[in-house]
Amino acid sequence: MTSTPTLDGAALDLLFREARTHNGWSAEPVDPALLRQAVDLAKMGPTSANCSPLRVVFVSSVEGKERLKPCLSPGNLDKTMSAPVTAILAFDPAFYDKLPQLFPHADARSWFAGQPHAEGVARMNAALQAAYLLLALRGLGLDTGPMGGFDAAVCDAAFFPDGSAKSLFLMNIGHGDPAKLFPRSPRLAFEEMASFA
């Protein structure tokens, strides 16, 4: 029997058990090379027919943050303005146009182009890729603060005026301030969220 290597406890702590959603940030900047590395890791995770619909804008400039500000709910304003980077995680509604490149061994474009289920496929797979990105960022030593609490239509008008993408959620990225963490919230027991059949 072959065995697949597993992560050790420290790696699992980094990704899951000890990782937290951060609300406050140090002033330490984020190296853009780390963001590139995280995207290159996240893109390796599986998606339906390798459709890869996630589109990301890393907002870190003063001008970019000013464009983002009107999109934010009051409760997310201060922490987002103080975060070194805020990622806009979005999906490409015409993701299927890249399928001849991404899934060349079948006519996968025809499975989605003009089909009513295409946007749902794009949303689901982009959310999956966004989760891969969050874990990649944690694995590279960065802290994250994913959040809703923003006006997607205003965000899309500011950052995707040509309709090339639609926002799903935002994620602050940087080096978190542990003093501003909330107490960890409870999680459901296995029996409350899973079963065997």
SVG drawing of the C-alpha trace seen along z (x, -y; Angstrom):
<svg xmlns="http://www.w3.org/2000/svg" viewBox="-31 -58 40 60">
<polyline fill="none" stroke="black" stroke-width="0.4" points="0.0,0.0 1.4,-3.4 1.1,-6.2 0.7,-9.9 2.8,-12.3 0.9,-14.3 1.4,-17.8 2.8,-17.8 0.9,-19.3 2.7,-22.7 1.6,-23.1 -2.0,-22.1 -2.0,-24.6 -0.7,-27.3 -3.4,-26.7 -6.3,-25.7 -6.2,-25.2 -4.3,-28.3 -5.1,-30.6 -7.4,-33.5 -9.5,-36.0 -7.7,-39.3 -9.3,-42.7 -6.2,-44.8 -3.0,-45.1 0.7,-46.0 2.2,-48.7 4.6,-46.1 4.1,-46.0 3.4,-42.9 5.9,-42.0 4.1,-41.7 6.2,-38.7 4.4,-36.8 1.0,-37.7 2.2,-36.4 3.5,-33.2 0.1,-32.7 -1.8,-33.0 0.6,-30.6 -0.2,-28.1 -3.9,-28.7 -4.3,-28.2 -3.1,-24.6 -6.2,-23.6 -9.0,-21.7 -11.9,-23.5 -14.7,-22.1 -13.2,-21.3 -10.2,-23.4 -12.4,-26.5 -10.4,-28.7 -12.9,-31.6 -11.3,-33.5 -10.1,-37.0 -8.2,-39.0 -7.4,-42.7 -4.8,-43.3 -5.6,-46.9 -2.7,-48.4 -2.1,-51.9 -3.6,-55.0 -5.6,-55.7 -6.9,-52.1 -8.0,-52.3 -9.8,-55.5 -11.7,-53.8 -12.5,-50.9 -13.7,-53.1 -17.2,-53.8 -17.9,-50.1 -17.3,-49.3 -19.9,-49.0 -19.1,-51.2 -18.0,-48.2 -15.4,-47.2 -14.0,-50.6 -11.3,-51.2 -9.8,-47.7 -9.7,-47.7 -8.1,-51.2 -5.4,-50.1 -4.7,-46.7 -1.6,-46.7 -3.5,-44.9 -7.2,-44.2 -8.0,-41.6 -11.1,-41.9 -12.1,-38.3 -14.3,-38.1 -15.4,-35.7 -15.2,-36.0 -18.8,-35.5 -17.3,-34.6 -14.8,-32.1 -15.7,-29.6 -13.9,-31.7 -10.6,-30.5 -11.6,-26.8 -10.1,-26.0 -6.8,-27.0 -7.5,-25.4 -9.3,-22.3 -8.1,-21.6 -9.0,-17.9 -12.8,-18.5 -15.2,-21.3 -15.8,-22.4 -16.7,-25.9 -20.0,-24.6 -20.9,-23.1 -21.2,-26.6 -21.4,-29.4 -25.0,-30.7 -26.1,-28.2 -28.2,-29.3 -26.0,-27.3 -22.8,-29.0 -22.8,-31.8 -23.4,-29.3 -20.5,-27.3 -18.3,-30.4 -19.4,-31.6 -18.8,-28.1 -15.4,-27.6 -14.2,-31.1 -15.2,-30.7 -13.3,-27.5 -10.2,-29.1 -10.5,-32.0 -10.4,-29.5 -7.2,-28.0 -5.8,-31.5 -6.6,-32.2 -4.7,-28.9 -1.8,-29.8 -1.5,-33.2 -1.5,-31.6 1.0,-29.0 3.4,-31.9 3.2,-33.5 0.6,-36.2 -2.6,-36.8 -6.0,-37.2 -9.4,-38.8 -12.0,-37.6 -15.3,-39.6 -18.6,-40.5 -20.0,-43.8 -19.4,-45.7 -21.5,-46.9 -20.6,-44.5 -22.3,-46.7 -20.3,-49.8 -17.1,-47.7 -17.7,-46.3 -18.4,-49.8 -15.1,-51.0 -12.9,-48.1 -14.6,-46.1 -16.5,-48.8 -16.3,-46.7 -18.2,-43.8 -15.1,-41.5 -15.6,-40.3 -18.2,-40.3 -17.1,-40.6 -17.7,-37.8 -16.0,-39.1 -13.0,-41.0 -10.0,-39.8 -7.6,-42.0 -4.1,-40.7 -1.0,-41.6 0.6,-40.9 -2.2,-40.8 -2.2,-42.6 -3.0,-39.8 -4.2,-42.4 -7.1,-43.2 -8.3,-39.6 -11.8,-38.7 -12.0,-35.6 -12.3,-32.5 -15.9,-31.7 -17.2,-28.1 -17.4,-25.6 -19.9,-22.9 -19.2,-19.4 -18.6,-16.7 -22.1,-15.3 -23.7,-18.6 -22.1,-19.1 -21.2,-15.7 -22.5,-12.1 -21.7,-8.8 -24.0,-7.1"/>
</svg>
